[in-house]
């Protein structure tokens, strides 16, 4: 099982950058949103960039190729 980590960088202008590591697919979105909402329920999402892992699904990420 891959370790899941969310790094958060709080900037002087009030914005927060997040980097979700070890997540696959939509898992990162819900977990980051949960954390942000707990810090500030009125926080607004301004921009979102996804890493390649976002476009994988859990089955693809956990599968292993078998050769015969």
C-alpha positions in Angstrom: 0.0 0.0 0.0 1.3 3.4 -1.0 1.8 6.1 1.7 -0.7 9.0 1.2 0.5 12.5 2.0 -0.9 15.9 1.5 1.6 18.8 1.5 0.1 22.3 2.0 1.9 25.6 1.4 0.2 28.6 2.9 1.2 31.7 1.0 1.3 35.3 2.3 -1.5 36.4 -0.1 -3.9 33.9 1.6 -3.8 31.2 -1.0 -2.9 27.6 -0.3 -1.1 25.2 -2.6 -1.6 21.5 -2.1 0.2 18.5 -3.4 -1.5 15.2 -2.8 1.0 12.3 -3.0 0.2 8.6 -3.2 -3.4 9.1 -4.2 -5.0 7.7 -7.4 -8.0 9.1 -9.2 -10.6 11.2 -7.4 -9.4 10.2 -3.9 -7.1 13.3 -3.7 -9.9 15.7 -4.5 -12.2 14.6 -1.7 -9.5 14.4 0.9 -8.0 17.8 0.0 -11.5 19.4 0.0 -12.2 17.8 3.4 -9.0 19.4 4.9 -9.6 22.8 3.4 -13.2 22.9 4.5 -12.2 22.0 8.1 -9.7 24.9 8.1 -12.0 27.5 6.5 -15.6 26.5 5.6 -15.8 29.7 3.4 -12.7 28.9 1.4 -13.1 29.1 -2.4 -11.4 27.0 -5.0 -9.6 29.3 -7.5 -7.6 26.9 -9.6 -6.9 23.2 -9.9 -4.1 21.3 -11.7 -4.1 17.5 -11.8 -1.1 15.2 -11.9 -1.1 12.1 -14.2 -2.1 9.9 -11.2 -5.5 11.7 -11.1 -6.4 10.1 -14.5 -5.7 6.6 -13.3 -8.2 4.5 -11.4 -7.5 2.4 -8.4 -7.7 -0.8 -10.3 -5.2 0.3 -12.9 -2.7 1.6 -10.3 -2.8 -1.6 -8.3 -2.6 -4.0 -11.1 0.5 -6.1 -11.9 1.4 -7.3 -15.4 1.9 -11.1 -15.6 3.9 -12.6 -18.5 3.8 -16.2 -19.6 
